[in-house]
Amino acid sequence: GSAADAAASDAVGAHGDKALGLPLAQLPALRAAAEFVLIMAYIYVCDRKDVFSQGPKVHSRTSSGLLCLGSLLAGLCTLRDAGAEATKPLQRDQTEEWKGWMQIMFVLYHYFAEAEIYNAIRIYIAAYVWMTGFGNFSYYYIRQDFSLPRFAQMMWRLNFFVFFVCVTMNNEYMLYYICPMHTFFTWLVFFSCYAFNKYNSHTILCLVKMLVTLLLTVVLYDVNGVFNAVFRHLGPLFEFHDPLHPEFTDPLHEWYFRSSLDRFVWIFGMLCAFMFPWFDQKLNMLEQLDGGARVGARLAVLGATLALGVWWAAEFFALPKYQYNQVHPFTSWIPILCWCVLRNLSPTLRRWHMHLFAYCGKVTLETYILQVHSWMRSTGLNGSPKFLLVWLPGWFWLNFAVVSAVYLFLSVRVFKLTVILRDACVPRETGAVIRSAGVGASAVIGFFYAGVLIKGQLS
């Protein structure tokens, strides 16, 4: 209502809702693209130039443990009650919280080189993959939405950032193996649900579809020659040439190793989503019991779940790294099931969540990728983050605080920029998505050959 606002409005109207010749509606996306380019330049400088120093990792279980404890205390200070009506198990805030605290431990595992908790990290990654099966199956099963725009938006979310990081750093896609894993298993969930989707509402037939999916997965991974026959034609996507492990001469070794570890848990996630109404019903039945009977029933479930968890920990989790890897694909569902039961055993547990962890859970993809180049430093092309990024030499904890603050800030910004650019670049109509994909593919091809030409001239 001010005179300045009125003048600005008149100026906009006089120029047809444009600024500097560009439609105003396009400015947020242009600003997001400009900021994204600056972030890409920043991580390139951090990792590939000598502007900042690098230092060795300091292995310290005490430091990592204290940081985890501090994170827990901070998370407890952000407890939020979703309300008495929010008593459904495995709600979005709860799964985001789950992802958040796992991600904190995951990145600290890398920062402090805690090889001794390798088995726990394997469980965390399995839980992420489980959520891929659980979340996607829930969506397709309930909404029956197999539209191209929705799927394209999901692929954008999973691969936009990692694509530009690969281009900027000249690294292979498989270096950031979480991204191809989630992408691949998302495709598998989609096709599993889309095939004969009119039968999804039929209990027996839906379970048969899952069984067929399981059998096909067994054939893909456990029948000699099938895996290589399928993926050798997709070499540029799934091959990896590890400079730190030249003994692995098969370029598909990394992809097979990473994806095979969690080759079944996404199907278990689908099964859990399918059984969700039953789980919810049993929890409601438990709450309807009289006081003493309800307490007794909870204690019985608690005891059985803890017994199962302790047995799994003693028999499998305690195994050495390489032995554990052999049993992980077949046993990772056990701790996930135990966590789901324990975390949802009472309405109070289901209603409350730690907002700090839930917020961190929204940016797990960004924190996973950025840790390699803006929190630590890699060894170069296709290199792992073997060094720490050092801004303040000789001041370990002050350096940790400053570098971590920038790292977390960038993670949040990249997440928000990804959403802005997704909304600008991925239309909501199928025909428009196809046209946009064609334009994008043409641009990528054009820039690729322009780069080849320029590189040839410079050399």
N, C-alpha and C positions, 0 to 999 in steps of 0.2 A: 503493500500500500504506500510505500515511500515514493518520493519523487524520482530517486535513482532507479528503483524497480520499474517504475512506469516508463522512464526513459529507455532502460534496457529492453523492456517489452516492445516499445515502439521501434527500437533499432532492429530487433529480431524480426518483427513483422515486416519492416521495410525491406529486409534482405531475404524474405521467404524462409524463415526459421533456419538460417545458415550462419555459420561463423567461419570466416576466412575461406568462404566458398564451400564449406562442408556442412552437410545436414547435422543439426544439433544432436539428433538421435545417435549419430555415429561417434560422437566425441568420447563417451565413456570407454568404448571399445578401443579407440585409438590411443587414449591415455593409458589404458591397461596394456596395450601392445608395447608402447614406448617404455613403460616401467618394466615390463617383462624382459625387454632387450637389455636394459641396464642391469637387471639381476643376472642375466646370462653372462654379461661382460664381467660382472663382479666375481662370479664363481670361477670363471676362466682365469682371472687374475690371481685369485686365491690359490688355485691348484696348479697352474701351469707356469706362472711367472714368479720371479724372485722378489716381488714387492714385499711379501710377508715371509717370515722365517718358518721353518718347520722344526719340530722336536720329536724325540722318541716317545713312544707311549710308556706310561708309568703304570705297571701292574700293581694294583692296590685293592684288595678285597674290602679292606676297612673303609677306604674312601668311597668306593662304589656303594657299599652297604649303608654308609651314613647318608649318602645322597638319596638312595632309595627310601630310607627312613624319613628324611626331610621331605621328600615328595609326598609320602603317605600322610605325614602330619599336615602339610599344606592342603592335600586333597580333603582331609577330614574337616578342615576349616571351611570348605566349600560345599558341604553337604546340602542337598536340596531335596525337598519333599514334593513329589509329583502329585500328591493329593490322594484322598481315600479311594477315588475311582480308578486310580492307576495301579491296579493289582495284577495285571496280566504279567506272566513271566517273560523274561527276555525282551523287554521293551527296548526301544531304540537308545534311550539314554543309558541303559545298562550295558548294551553291547558296545556303545561308544566308550563308556568308562572302561570296559574290559580291554578294548584295543589300546586305550590311552596308557594304562599302567603297564601293559605288556611292552608297548613301544618305548617307554622310558627305560625299562630294564634292557630292552634290546639294544638301544643306542649306547647305553652305558657299558654294556658288554663289549661293544666294539671299542669304545673310547679307552677303557682300562684293560683291554686285552684279557678278559676273564675266560680263558679257554676252559676252565674247570666247570663252568655252568653251561657248556655246550648243549647238553641234553635238554635243559630247561628251554633254551632258545629254540630248539627243534619243536618243542611242544607249543611255544608261542606262535611259530610260523604255521604249524598245523591248525591252531585255533583260528588264525586269519583265513586260512583256506576253508575251514569248516564254515566260517561266516559267509564266505562266497557261496557255498552250496545252500546254506540256510536262508540267507537273505534273498538271493535270486529266486530260489524255488518258491518261497513265500509269496513274492511279488507275482510271479507267473501263475501260480496255483490259484491265488485269490482274484487277481485282476484279469487274467487271461489276455494281457496286453503284450503281443509279440510284434509291435509296430517297429518299423525301421528307425523313426526319429528317437524313440526312447532308447533303443539299443545303441544307436550312434552316440547319443549323449553319454552313455555309460562307457563306451570305448574311448571317447574324448577324455573323460575323467581319469581313466586308467593310464592313458598313453600320451596325452598332450605334452606334459612336462618332460617325461622321460625321452620322448622323441627329440625335443630341442636340446636336451642335455647331451644325448648321444651325438647329435650333429655338432654342437658347440665344442665338445671335448674329444670328438673323433673316436668315441668308444663304441663297442658293440652292445647291442640291446641286452644280451645275456649277462653283462656285468651287473645290471640291476635286476636280478633274476626274479624278485618278487613281482615285478610288473608283468613279464611274460607268463608267469605262473597264474596270476589272478586273471589275466586276459584269457588264457587257454581254458582254465576251468570255468570261467564265465560263459565262454562259447559252448562248452560241453553241457552246462546246466541248461542253457537256452535250447540247444537242440534236443536234449532229453525231454524237456517240457513241451517243446513245439511239436515234436513227432507224435502224431495221433493225439493231438491235444484235446480232442473231444472226449477222450477216455480218462482225462485227468481227474474228473469228479467220481470215477468209479474206483472204489478202494482196491479191489483185487487187481484190476488192470493197471492201475497206477503203480502198485507194488511190483507187478510183472515188468513194467517199463524200467523201474529202478534195478531189478535183477538183471535185465538185459544190458543195461548200462554198466553194471558191475562186471558182467562177463566180457563185454567189449573192452573194458579197461584192463582186465586180466590178459586178454589177448594182446592188446597194444603193448603192455609193459613186460609181460612174462613169457611170451612166445618168441623164441629167438628169431631175430631178423625183422620182425614186424615194425618195431619202433623206428629203426633206421630207414626202412622202406617208406614209412609214412613221412618222416621229417627231413629226409635228405633233399627233397625238392623245395624245402623252405629254409635252405641253408643260411641266407643273409639274415634271417630273423633269429634262428635258434643256434647257430654255430657260435662257438666262443674259442678264441685263441688266447690262452692265459700265459702271459709272459713269466709269471712266477712258477708255473707248473708245465714246463715244456714236455714233461714225460707223458702228458695226456695227448696222444697223437690224434685221437678221434675228436673232431671238432664238436660233435654232438654229446660228448661225455658229460659236460657240465649240465646241459639241459636234461639229459636222462637222469643224472644223479639228483638234481634239485627237484624235478617234478615227480620222480618216482617215489621219493620219500613221503609225499603227501597224495599219492595217486588214488587213495580210497577215502580219505577223510571228507572230501567234498561231497561224496555220495552219502556218507553218514550225516552230513549237514542237511542234505535233501530229505533224508529219512526223518530226522528230527523235526524239520519243518512240517512234514506230512503228519507226524504224530503230535504236533503241537496242540490241537484241540483236545486230544486224550490227556496230555500232560496237564493242561489247564483245568480240565474237568476233575482230575484226581486231586489237584491242589485245592480246588473249591470244595470237594468232598471232605478233604482233611479239615478245612476250616469250619465246616458245619458240624463237626463232632463236638460233644460236650467237653468242658474244660480239661478234665483228667484224661479222657480218651484222646483228645487232640494233642496234649503234651506227650502222652505215651507213643502215639503214632509218629510224631515228629522225632522223638528220640530213637525210635526204631529205624526210621529212614536215615537219620543222621548216622547211627551206628553202622548200618549196612553200607552206606556210601563211604564212610571213613575206612571201613574194613576193606572195601574194594580198592580204595586209593592207596592204602598202606601196602596191600598185596602187590599192586602194580609197581609201586615205588621200590619195593624190596626185590621183586623178580626181574624187572625190566629197567626202570629209571636209574638204578644204581650201577648198571653195566658200563664198562668203558665205552668210549666214544664210538669206535668202529663196530663193536658188537651191538651197541644200542641202535646204530643205524640200520642193522639188519632186521630188527624187530619193530622199529618205529612205525613203518607203514601199517602194521597189523594191530598195533596197540595204542596209538595216539588218541583214539577215540575214548579210551577209558578215563584219563584225567579230564578231558573235555566234558564228558558226561557227568563226572563227579562235580566239577565246578558248576555246571548248569543246575544240578539238583541243590547243592549247598547254597548257591547264591539266591535261589528262589524258594527257599524252604518256608518262609513266612511272609505275610503281606507287608510287614515292616521292611524286610530286606528288599522286597520288590519295589516298594514305593520310593525308597531313598537311593540316591546315587551321589557320587562325588563329581561335581561339575568340572573341577579342574581336569580330571582324567578324561571326562567325556569330551571336553573341548580339545584336549590333546589327541583324542581318538579321531577327530575329524581331519587331522592333518598328518596322519601316519604316512601316507604316500610321500608327502613333501619332506617330512623329517627323515624318512628312509633314504631318499635320493640326495638331499642336501648334506647329510652327514659326511658323505664321501668327499665333497669338494669345498664346503664352506665351514665345516666344524673340525674336520680332519683334512689331511692331504693324502692323495693317492700317489702311487709310484710311477704314474705316467699313463701312457696309452693302455687301456684295458686294465689299469692297475687298481689294486685294492687299497683301502685307506690305512696304510701302515704307519703314518706319521700324524702328529698333531699340528694343527694350525696355530702358530705362535705370533701374537701381536706384541706381547709384553714379555720378552725374554727374562728369565730369572724370577718371574712372579707367577707361579703355576696357577694358584687359585684365583688370583685377580684376572689372569688371562682367560682361565676357564669361564669365569662369570661374564666377561665382556664378549668373548667369542660366542658363548652359548646364547646370550641375549640377542645378538645379531642373527644367529642361526635360527632361533625360534621366531624372531620377527619375520625373517625372510620366508619361513615355512608358512606362516599365516598369510603373508602377502601373496605368495604363489598360489595358495589354495583359492583365495578370493579372485585373483586374476584369472585363474583357470575357469572359474564359474562365469565370470563376466564375458570372457572370450568364447566360452562354449555357447552361451545364450546368443552371442552375436554371430557365430559361425555355423551353428547347427540348427537349421530351421525345424519347425514343428510339423511340417508336411512332408510326406514321403517323396514326392516329386522334387521338392526343393532340396531335400537332403541329397538326392542323387546328383542333382546339378551342382550343388556345393562341393560334393566329393570329387566330381569331375574337375572342377576349377582348381580345387586344392591339389589334386594329383598332378594336374598339368603344371601348376606353379612349382611343386616340388621337383618334378622332372626338369623343368626349365632352369631352376636354380642349380640343380645338380650338374647339368652339363655346362652351365655358365662357369661354375666353380672349376670343373675339369679343364675348361678352356683357359681360364685365368691362370690356373696352376701350371698348365703346360707352357704358357707364355713366360711366366716368371722363372720357370726352371730352364 
